[in-house]
Amino acid sequence: METGFEKRFLVNRDDTGRFIVESYRTGKKYFVEVIEDERTPQWGDVNPVTKKVEGNYGGKYRGGISEKESLLTPENGFTKVHYSGVGASPFSVIDELDAKLPTLEK
């Protein structure tokens, strides 16, 4: 069952890159945010004459957020936040963390 926070977390998920992974083995939910950095490319139209990006679409279609836009904060109940690092898969971090937890009883 989704909570109010989960629904808010997933709003505009295609634009923000946020998603939730629930482990079938442990039942634990992992909230994932794609944090962009200064190397994240701009989205817009390339002017064929100047070769510069024009018509920047701002925050739309980025597939990530800045760190200050993160919802994974102590105020929202998140005390253990893990970073997978640039180029690393968040699923590998989830697998590593999940392996340390006991399996659900069936």
Backbone as a chain_set.jsonl record, in Angstrom:
{"seq": "METGFEKRFLVNRDDTGRFIVESYRTGKKYFVEVIEDERTPQWGDVNPVTKKVEGNYGGKYRGGISEKESLLTPENGFTKVHYSGVGASPFSVIDELDAKLPTLEK", "coords": {"N": [[0.836, -1.173, 0.0], [0.55, 2.199, -0.856], [1.913, 5.052, 0.733], [1.17, 8.481, 1.705], [3.546, 9.911, 1.44], [4.976, 8.302, -0.352], [3.45, 8.539, -2.698], [3.789, 11.278, -3.188], [6.545, 11.287, -3.536], [6.821, 9.953, -5.953], [5.726, 11.654, -7.835], [5.861, 13.115, -11.01], [7.887, 11.365, -11.894], [9.262, 10.643, -14.228], [10.516, 12.966, -14.943], [12.025, 13.548, -12.676], [13.504, 11.265, -12.035], [13.112, 9.675, -9.854], [12.428, 6.652, -8.065], [11.019, 3.645, -6.592], [12.174, 0.727, -5.042], [11.216, -2.451, -4.085], [12.207, -5.046, -2.079], [11.807, -8.448, -2.733], [12.794, -10.45, -1.21], [13.334, -9.461, 1.391], [11.36, -7.593, 1.932], [11.837, -4.943, 2.348], [11.713, -1.469, 1.5], [13.309, 0.541, -0.881], [14.166, 3.782, -1.565], [14.916, 5.65, -4.367], [16.816, 8.202, -5.819], [17.914, 10.029, -8.601], [20.687, 11.868, -8.612], [21.796, 14.702, -10.093], [24.723, 16.265, -11.465], [27.091, 18.969, -12.074], [27.972, 18.216, -14.56], [25.855, 17.226, -15.936], [24.1, 17.116, -18.914], [22.575, 19.869, -20.699], [19.165, 20.19, -21.689], [17.58, 20.858, -24.714], [17.2, 22.635, -27.79], [19.539, 22.366, -30.414], [21.114, 24.958, -31.997], [21.777, 25.059, -35.364], [23.56, 26.815, -36.544], [25.02, 28.268, -34.549], [25.706, 26.202, -32.878], [24.954, 25.985, -30.239], [23.005, 25.252, -27.273], [19.661, 26.021, -27.318], [16.414, 27.269, -26.353], [16.047, 26.04, -23.896], [14.608, 23.64, -21.834], [14.4, 23.863, -19.145], [13.685, 22.479, -15.986], [12.415, 20.239, -16.924], [12.316, 16.911, -18.196], [14.811, 16.031, -17.356], [15.513, 13.782, -15.919], [16.694, 13.541, -13.51], [17.613, 15.097, -10.365], [18.686, 18.008, -8.501], [20.891, 17.996, -5.648], [19.844, 19.58, -3.609], [17.124, 19.431, -4.079], [16.368, 17.021, -3.13], [14.271, 14.578, -1.603], [14.952, 12.784, 0.253], [15.508, 13.116, 3.192], [16.311, 13.806, 6.685], [14.07, 15.041, 7.799], [11.989, 13.88, 6.459], [12.122, 11.368, 7.424], [14.339, 9.813, 6.699], [17.246, 8.451, 7.647], [19.485, 7.047, 6.969], [21.233, 7.468, 4.257], [22.444, 6.433, 1.186], [24.939, 6.712, -1.301], [25.412, 5.795, -4.635], [27.307, 6.627, -6.372], [28.903, 8.235, -9.193], [28.157, 6.867, -12.288], [27.79, 4.351, -11.235], [25.606, 1.616, -10.468], [22.492, 1.987, -8.845], [21.175, -0.291, -8.127], [23.104, -2.204, -7.5], [24.052, -1.248, -5.063], [21.717, -1.464, -3.576], [21.364, -4.27, -3.643], [23.627, -5.05, -2.171], [23.126, -3.857, 0.364], [20.695, -5.094, 0.99], [21.415, -7.75, 1.193], [22.469, -7.94, 3.705], [20.367, -8.125, 5.43], [17.838, -10.055, 7.173], [16.0, -12.784, 5.661], [12.547, -12.743, 4.723], [10.066, -14.593, 6.495], [8.204, -17.27, 5.163]], "CA": [[0.0, 0.0, 0.0], [1.348, 3.419, -0.936], [1.637, 6.1, 1.707], [1.141, 9.817, 1.115], [4.9, 10.289, 1.039], [5.342, 7.544, -1.551], [2.776, 9.166, -3.84], [4.468, 12.56, -3.434], [7.881, 10.952, -4.009], [6.76, 9.48, -7.33], [5.167, 12.674, -8.729], [6.766, 13.498, -12.11], [9.07, 10.498, -11.794], [10.031, 10.651, -15.474], [11.322, 14.181, -14.925], [12.918, 13.583, -11.51], [14.332, 10.068, -11.929], [12.84, 8.982, -8.585], [11.676, 5.404, -8.119], [11.051, 2.846, -5.367], [12.438, -0.692, -5.25], [10.847, -3.25, -2.923], [12.861, -6.35, -2.108], [10.943, -9.595, -2.511], [13.434, -11.298, -0.21], [13.26, -8.896, 2.742], [10.203, -6.727, 2.072], [12.281, -3.568, 2.579], [11.581, -0.556, 0.366], [14.451, 1.422, -1.123], [13.789, 4.97, -2.324], [16.069, 5.989, -5.192], [16.791, 9.464, -6.542], [19.062, 10.284, -9.457], [21.224, 13.195, -8.305], [22.617, 15.177, -11.205], [25.815, 17.165, -11.09], [27.345, 20.032, -13.047], [28.256, 17.639, -15.882], [24.62, 16.788, -16.556], [23.885, 17.94, -20.107], [21.361, 20.663, -20.822], [18.212, 19.733, -22.688], [17.041, 21.934, -25.526], [17.427, 22.489, -29.227], [20.845, 22.861, -30.838], [21.069, 25.858, -33.14], [22.76, 24.528, -36.313], [24.537, 27.846, -36.897], [25.901, 28.581, -33.41], [26.004, 24.931, -32.182], [24.646, 26.158, -28.816], [21.679, 24.799, -26.866], [18.684, 27.096, -27.173], [15.101, 26.73, -26.015], [16.234, 25.168, -22.75], [13.336, 23.248, -21.248], [14.476, 24.005, -17.687], [13.72, 21.277, -15.167], [11.703, 19.116, -17.519], [13.002, 15.859, -18.955], [16.196, 15.879, -16.917], [15.731, 12.424, -15.443], [17.434, 13.64, -12.264], [17.369, 16.298, -9.574], [19.858, 18.498, -7.775], [20.915, 17.484, -4.276], [18.976, 20.39, -2.742], [15.743, 19.039, -4.342], [16.173, 15.677, -2.614], [13.265, 14.32, -0.578], [15.511, 11.806, 1.179], [16.064, 13.946, 4.259], [15.872, 13.413, 8.029], [12.72, 15.56, 8.04], [11.06, 12.917, 5.869], [12.332, 10.07, 8.064], [15.465, 9.073, 6.129], [18.455, 8.677, 8.442], [20.609, 6.371, 6.315], [21.202, 7.716, 2.817], [23.63, 5.873, 0.541], [25.193, 7.183, -2.658], [26.059, 4.762, -5.436], [28.43, 7.238, -7.065], [28.727, 8.499, -10.616], [28.379, 5.716, -13.16], [27.497, 3.089, -10.552], [24.199, 1.265, -10.451], [21.878, 1.962, -7.513], [20.749, -1.654, -7.831], [24.198, -2.921, -6.846], [24.057, -0.794, -3.666], [20.537, -2.082, -2.959], [21.666, -5.692, -3.445], [24.609, -5.152, -1.087], [22.443, -3.544, 1.618], [19.652, -6.079, 1.217], [22.045, -9.021, 1.569], [22.778, -7.897, 5.143], [19.118, -8.239, 6.186], [17.278, -11.411, 7.184], [14.955, -13.104, 4.702], [11.19, -12.853, 5.281], [9.516, -15.94, 6.692], [7.064, -17.532, 4.245]], "C": [[0.888, 1.245, 0.0], [0.924, 4.405, 0.143], [1.572, 7.437, 0.976], [2.513, 10.254, 0.652], [5.307, 9.575, -0.237], [4.698, 8.147, -2.793], [3.455, 10.474, -4.201], [5.853, 12.323, -4.017], [7.872, 10.611, -5.495], [6.153, 10.483, -8.315], [6.234, 13.083, -9.748], [8.029, 12.632, -12.15], [9.889, 10.436, -13.071], [10.946, 11.872, -15.546], [12.373, 14.148, -13.818], [13.863, 12.391, -11.428], [14.113, 9.305, -10.633], [12.079, 7.687, -8.846], [11.872, 4.645, -6.817], [11.275, 1.398, -5.763], [12.054, -1.412, -3.969], [11.452, -4.638, -3.075], [11.843, -7.457, -1.841], [11.487, -10.48, -1.391], [13.219, -10.78, 1.205], [12.027, -8.034, 2.984], [10.554, -5.258, 2.289], [12.122, -2.741, 1.306], [12.791, 0.356, 0.318], [13.987, 2.562, -2.03], [15.034, 5.463, -3.053], [15.82, 7.324, -5.891], [18.056, 9.564, -7.383], [19.497, 11.717, -9.187], [22.14, 13.599, -9.454], [23.714, 16.095, -10.681], [26.042, 18.179, -12.202], [27.647, 19.498, -14.45], [27.013, 17.149, -16.601], [24.323, 17.691, -17.746], [22.582, 18.72, -20.04], [20.469, 20.038, -21.885], [17.679, 20.947, -23.426], [17.288, 21.62, -26.989], [18.787, 23.07, -29.587], [20.65, 23.71, -32.084], [22.14, 25.398, -34.122], [23.842, 25.539, -36.699], [25.536, 28.061, -35.762], [26.378, 27.336, -32.669], [25.787, 25.03, -30.675], [23.228, 25.674, -28.538], [20.795, 26.019, -26.644], [17.338, 26.464, -26.843], [15.185, 25.75, -24.875], [14.886, 24.892, -22.094], [13.37, 23.276, -19.725], [14.546, 22.685, -16.977], [13.028, 20.084, -15.769], [12.664, 18.166, -18.23], [14.462, 15.688, -18.567], [16.498, 14.447, -16.506], [16.543, 12.396, -14.167], [17.098, 14.954, -11.576], [18.675, 16.785, -8.976], [19.777, 17.985, -6.339], [19.992, 18.282, -3.358], [17.49, 20.091, -2.969], [15.4, 17.665, -3.749], [15.082, 15.628, -1.547], [13.768, 13.324, 0.461], [16.278, 12.546, 2.284], [15.614, 13.428, 5.617], [14.452, 13.902, 8.352], [11.644, 14.634, 7.488], [11.284, 11.503, 6.391], [13.48, 9.244, 7.526], [16.736, 9.414, 6.899], [19.687, 8.039, 7.824], [20.475, 6.535, 4.806], [22.524, 7.234, 2.237], [23.729, 6.41, -0.879], [25.897, 6.077, -3.431], [27.267, 5.314, -6.176], [28.149, 7.382, -8.556], [29.06, 7.251, -11.424], [28.102, 4.376, -12.524], [25.987, 2.861, -10.533], [23.641, 1.332, -9.031], [21.426, 0.553, -7.131], [21.857, -2.472, -7.178], [24.292, -2.52, -5.375], [22.878, -1.421, -2.926], [20.789, -3.559, -2.685], [22.616, -5.897, -2.273], [23.953, -4.893, 0.274], [21.43, -4.615, 1.972], [20.223, -7.422, 1.665], [22.366, -9.081, 3.058], [21.552, -8.085, 6.032], [18.583, -9.674, 6.154], [16.157, -11.574, 6.152], [13.61, -13.194, 5.415], [10.808, -14.312, 5.442], [8.336, -16.114, 5.753], [5.998, -18.298, 4.941]], "O": [[1.852, 1.333, 0.76], [-0.263, 4.571, 0.426], [1.877, 7.523, -0.214], [2.649, 10.889, -0.393], [5.92, 10.181, -1.116], [5.345, 8.253, -3.835], [3.677, 10.758, -5.379], [6.295, 13.067, -4.892], [8.812, 10.946, -6.215], [6.071, 10.194, -9.509], [7.375, 13.364, -9.381], [9.12, 13.138, -12.416], [11.096, 10.2, -13.013], [12.023, 11.814, -16.141], [13.48, 14.657, -13.993], [14.923, 12.494, -10.812], [14.861, 8.373, -10.339], [11.211, 7.621, -9.717], [12.771, 4.954, -6.034], [10.651, 0.895, -6.698], [12.505, -1.039, -2.887], [11.232, -5.317, -4.078], [11.111, -7.414, -0.853], [10.729, -11.171, -0.711], [12.954, -11.559, 2.12], [11.682, -7.771, 4.136], [9.66, -4.419, 2.402], [12.355, -3.222, 0.197], [13.239, 0.875, 1.34], [13.479, 2.328, -3.127], [16.081, 5.67, -2.438], [14.759, 7.548, -6.474], [19.143, 9.218, -6.922], [18.772, 12.664, -9.492], [23.128, 12.926, -9.746], [23.621, 16.627, -9.575], [25.272, 18.24, -13.161], [27.585, 20.25, -15.423], [27.094, 16.704, -17.746], [24.297, 18.913, -17.598], [21.614, 18.292, -19.411], [20.946, 19.439, -22.849], [17.361, 21.961, -22.804], [17.552, 20.477, -27.363], [19.146, 24.149, -29.116], [20.1, 23.257, -33.087], [23.314, 25.348, -33.754], [24.925, 25.15, -37.136], [26.747, 28.041, -35.98], [27.347, 27.401, -31.913], [26.363, 24.253, -29.914], [22.367, 25.676, -29.417], [21.137, 26.926, -25.885], [17.147, 25.263, -27.032], [14.483, 24.739, -24.869], [14.117, 25.817, -21.832], [12.456, 22.762, -19.08], [15.376, 21.843, -17.317], [13.048, 19.004, -15.179], [13.682, 18.579, -18.785], [15.268, 15.241, -19.384], [17.606, 13.955, -16.719], [17.035, 11.339, -13.773], [16.397, 15.804, -12.125], [19.662, 16.05, -8.949], [18.707, 17.587, -5.877], [19.416, 17.72, -2.427], [16.665, 20.46, -2.133], [14.263, 17.207, -3.861], [14.982, 16.516, -0.7], [13.078, 13.052, 1.444], [17.508, 12.59, 2.299], [14.635, 12.685, 5.698], [13.722, 13.245, 9.095], [10.521, 14.608, 7.992], [10.709, 10.548, 5.87], [13.59, 8.066, 7.868], [17.241, 10.533, 6.811], [20.811, 8.443, 8.12], [19.701, 5.829, 4.161], [23.595, 7.583, 2.734], [22.721, 6.544, -1.573], [26.863, 5.49, -2.944], [28.155, 4.557, -6.568], [27.262, 6.724, -9.1], [30.124, 6.656, -11.255], [28.171, 3.351, -13.202], [25.202, 3.807, -10.576], [24.248, 0.792, -8.107], [21.309, 0.238, -5.946], [21.567, -3.356, -6.372], [24.582, -3.362, -4.526], [23.019, -1.858, -1.783], [20.462, -4.05, -1.604], [22.43, -6.813, -1.473], [24.198, -5.63, 1.229], [21.318, -5.003, 3.135], [19.585, -8.146, 2.429], [22.519, -10.17, 3.612], [21.68, -8.193, 7.252], [18.85, -10.417, 5.209], [15.459, -10.616, 5.82], [13.528, -13.653, 6.554], [11.179, -15.159, 4.63], [7.548, -15.185, 5.572], [4.97, -18.61, 4.34]]}, "num_chains": 1, "name": "protein.A"}
